[in-house]
């Protein structure tokens, strides 16, 4: 539950971001979000909806992110 937790400037990875509904809420609250999405269709829709949010193709079993990033 993230309600009420300050997110301004927080670095967040949204793994399994889908079309970006949850990512958008995090971004609106000031988090620096990197989205991770394996699905082609979902990633395409995400990129159209949130072009300013970084999107990385991958899945939660093998995250394409550096440790500590």
N, C-alpha and C positions, 0 to 999 in steps of 0.2 A: 504494500500500500504506500503510494508516494504522495498522497494528498497532504498538503501542507509542508512537505519537505522542500527546502529551498534548492532550486536547480540551476540558478543563474551561474553560468560559467562551468558547471559540472561536465565532465567528459563521460558520455554514455554510449554504449554499444547496444543497439536494438537488434538483437539476433532473431531472425525470422520476422523481419519487418513487414512482410506482406506488401499491401498497397500503401502503407505509411500512415494509417489512422493513428496508431499509438505514437509513432515517431513525430507526427505533427504536433501532438499535445506536448511532448517533451521539448520540442524545438520552440514552441510558443512560450514555454515557461523558462526559456533562456539556456537550456542545456545545449552543449556542443555535441550533437548526435552524429554518430556514424552508423548507418544502417547496413545490416548484413541480410541478404536474401538470396536463396538458391534458385528460385523459380523464375523462368524466363518471363512469363506473362505478368507475374506480380512485380518483378523488377521493372518491366517496361511501364506499367501503370504508376509505380512509385516514382520513377524518373520524371514522368509527365506531371505528377501532382506536386512533387517537392524537388524541383530542379536545383535548389541551392543547398540541399542536404547531401553529403557524401554517401554514395551507395557502393558497397563492396559485394561482389558475388561470392557466395560461399555458404556454408552451413555450420550449425553449432557443434558438430562433431570434429570439425577441422577448421577452426576460425582463421581466416586470412588476415589476422591482425598481429602486430608485434606485441610481445609481452610488455605490459605496463603502458600500452598505448591507449 
